[in-house]
Structure formats: C-alpha cells, structure tokens
Amino acid sequence: MTSAAESNELFLSALGSPVHMIIPEFGTSSCDGLVNEKTQIHVFVPPEILVYINVSVDVLRSFYLLPALMHRLESLMLASQLRGEISCPSSDFQISTSLILEALTTLRCCESFSMERLELLGDSVLKYAGYIRDSAFDPRRWVAPGHRSIHPVPCECGVDALEVPLDAQFQTVDMKVKVGVCCDRGHRWLASKTIADCVEALIGAYYVGGGLVAALHVIKWLGIDAELEPTSVLEAITRASLHSYIPKTNEIETLESKLGYIFSTKGLLQEAITHASEQEAGVGYCYQRLEFLGDSVLDLLITWHLYQSHTDIDPGKLTDLRGAAVSNENFAQAAVRRNIQPNLRHCSGLLLSQIADYVRSLTESTETTRTLEEPKCPKALGDMVESIAGAMLIDTKLHLDDVWRIFKPLLSPIVTPDNLVLHPLRKLNELCDSLGYFKKEIFNEGEIVHVEIRLQLEDELLIGEGYHRNRKAARGQAAKSVLKKLEVCWCSMPGC
C-alpha cells in the first residue's frame, strides 16, 4: 500500500544508454574501417517540472561562450595588473594589455597566440642589454649565465655567505616539486625554463610596445642591471681616438666608401679591422671587444627585422630564419660581396690562405651549386663584420636605427622563408620524424671521419656515406646522399 502523497510523486527515468565521455563525438570506427554514426540518446523530462522562460534558443546557446569570455577577461585583468606594477609614473610609453597577455601565454594554453615570437625577440634584447655594458661583471652578482642572482637581494636565512651552510636548519626537508599540482591558494609549480621564457617574452613585449627604453625599464624592474651609461660610450670613443696606428694611404676612406658610412672617430674603424694576431707585432688593440658588442647588435637588429617582416610564420620557422641570418657564414659572405676582406689587418699566413680559398670558392660557385666539401668560411671575416657593427654603434652613440640603415643593404639579400636552406641532416631528421622512417648513424672516428647513415623504408634500405675531417661536414655529406637516393625512390614510384 502506498500513501496519497507517495502516489503523487514524480519519478524520472532516463531512456537509452548512459553517455560515456571516452566515446569520440564524431563517431566510432568499425573493424572494416568505416565510421558508424553515433547512436542518438534521448532523455524525456515531464513537463510538470519545467519552467517556461521567454528566451530564444539563440540567446541560450550564446551562454556557452560565457566561460571562455570570463576566462579571457580574468587573463586580461591579470595582465593589466602586472602592467600597473611594472609601469613608472615618469614613463611616456604605454604597453597594450593584449601584448602583455601574449607574453604570459604558453603553447600549452592552446590559444591562437603564444609567447614564442616575443620570447625570441626578448632574448636578443636581453643579450644586447647585457653586452652593451662596458665594465666587468661582478662575480657576486652574476654566478653564471642563467643562474639566479645572489646579490643585491639579501638572503632570508641571515647568513652572509655566497654558499648555503650545511647546517640542518638551512636545508630543505622535502626537495620534491610536483609540477602542475595546485596548492591551497590555487598556485601552480612551473618549470624554470617556462619562467625564463616568460621573462624574455615580457621584455620582447615591452620592446615591441615602447622600444628600447621600455625594454630596459622592464629589465631593471626585474632586478637586472642594464643601465646604459653615456660616459662609457665617451670613454670608448676617447680610447679609440688615441690609437697610434698610421694607416696606409686612403685605406680608411676606401673602407668607408664600401660601407657607405663616414666614421667620426677613425680609431674605432681601425680597431674593428685589426685581428688579434696584430698584437704580436706590437699593436695594443684588436677587434675582440667590438666583435663581442657587434654580435649582440646585429642579433637584435636582424631579429627585429624578421619579427616585423614575417608575421604569418610559426615561431619555429622564425627561429630558423634568425639562425641563418645571424650566422658567421652569412656575415663572411657579406664581407666578400662588399670586398671588405682585403681591409682585414692580420699577421697570419694561414688566415691569408684560408681567406683566399674561401673567396675563390664563392666566386666560382652559386647558391645552388655550393656543396659541403667547399672550404669553411674563416671565422675572422664574420668577426670583422660584427666588429664594424659594434664600432658603428659606438660612433653613432648607440643609435640602433642608424646602424641598421647602413647594415641592411650590406647584409642584403636577407634570408626569407622561400629561400631558407636547412642543413641536410636537419632536413633528413624532420623528414624521418614526419614519415615515421627509422634512421641509424654509424661513426668511424679517425683523421678522416667516416659517417654512414642507413634509412629503412618499407621495402628498401638506403645507405649514404660521408668523409671529412670535420664530423659535422661528414654527417652532412651522408645525409645529402640519403636525401638524393630518397628523391630517386619517390620519383620511381607509380603515379609520381
């Protein structure tokens, strides 16, 4: 027997199979490979428990966007909060919140944007800010590149020492860090690489939004000493103007006409073309300090040019373009195109023969006929180009735009995605990864390195060999041989 109250109760029951989230929405595949349509599941709800709302279905469907909208608003608010903490009242630059949000977004967020491009630019900016300093690094402040700064942030343990004491009170009990696990305050552990990339991307975002002044501001806000002192530039100019070397007739003027720039301080250009071997002959300077500076200058200028010119390519391709454009080989070729190599001052017979062989190989070959067996470019040629860039930066009193105005035609044609040439081994590795081929390398070290690469196809084994004194060149020869054989195999397939 049931009571009246019990008999008037509404009982709901779902018809059909339960919904399993592990079943893909687009359907399931049968054994024969055909895709079966997903079984429709119907749920019947008694009308007595429904509440009528005079809202159209289109409006209700738009509510699906609310979680994503709220997440984006929260992210923008956090980015705006960070921008407020970084900004200073006297600054005349304004960085957009969306740009800061891009610098804080990793690839794992699955957004239409990420920090990868800004990170590449910020890396060059940070490199330039560190290289421009004209004084030695304080070992108490800089332990090693990438390590945490010890000074001036005081240690919380109260011990005035550069090393952590071995006492138990200064040791961490549990050293394990669970990446991805939230604490009771909603915080997450992040890998140090992710944090470092975020710092570089943030610097890149401020460089895009406010130029070098804004980038240096955020670098100093992060606790990195990157102050550009005008007195250091004046001291470098004064020191270069005291060089006692008397050049040959019209040597400096001829080089200036090749570069398209007239130096105010000729001693800077003299120092930029002086090899270290000249110090054995009594010359008290060489281009090594200027080369150190010019490396960061060209890195920043070329990276910024590629960042602005190629906005529709993925960050990986942008990294490849940067690596090809900021290479010693590319700078050496630019020196030969402008016929700057005769102006290099050195006292090395070996270097003279290497430069002559390299110039001959460039004049007798084209970009398409160039092979790995050709002589490697002398590093001194690329270093001289970087040194000239450093000398020009000091002569212009750190005006990057003036340096790029001179060096852009000097380095042209600058590599593009259409004419980018990858190393044969890199191309072979990417091909094997995409097609699932198995590759094996066999090395035989000796005076002449022998490399054998075996590539296993479905029904054929391709073998390529390379011989060279340099291991990298030998691997490149072997990879190039395998790529040629692989191209022949594909062309011989039916339907090719």
Secondary structure, DSSP 8 states (H G I E B T S, - for coil): ---HHHHT-------S----TTS-TT-EE-TTS-EE----------GGG-------HHHHHHGGGHHHHHHHHHHHHHHHHHHHHH--TT------HHHHHHHT--GGG--S--SHHHHHHHHHHHHHHHHT--S---TTT-SSTTS---SSS--TT---SSS---SGGGS-S-----TT-B-TTS-B---HHHHHHHHHHHHHHHHHHHHHHHHHHHHHHTT------HHHHHHHHHHHHT------TTHHHHHHHHHT---SSHHHHHHHTB-GGGGGGT----SHHHHHHHHHHHHHHHHHHHHHH--SS-HHHHHHHHHHHTSHHHHHHHHHHTT-GGG-B---HHHHHHHHHHHHHHHH--TTT--TTS----HHHHHHHHHHHHHHHHHTTS-HHHHHHHHHHHH-S---TTT----HHHHHHHHHHHHT-EEEEEEE-SSSEEEEEEEE-SS-EEEEEEEESSHHHHHHHHHHHHHHHHHHHHHTSTT-
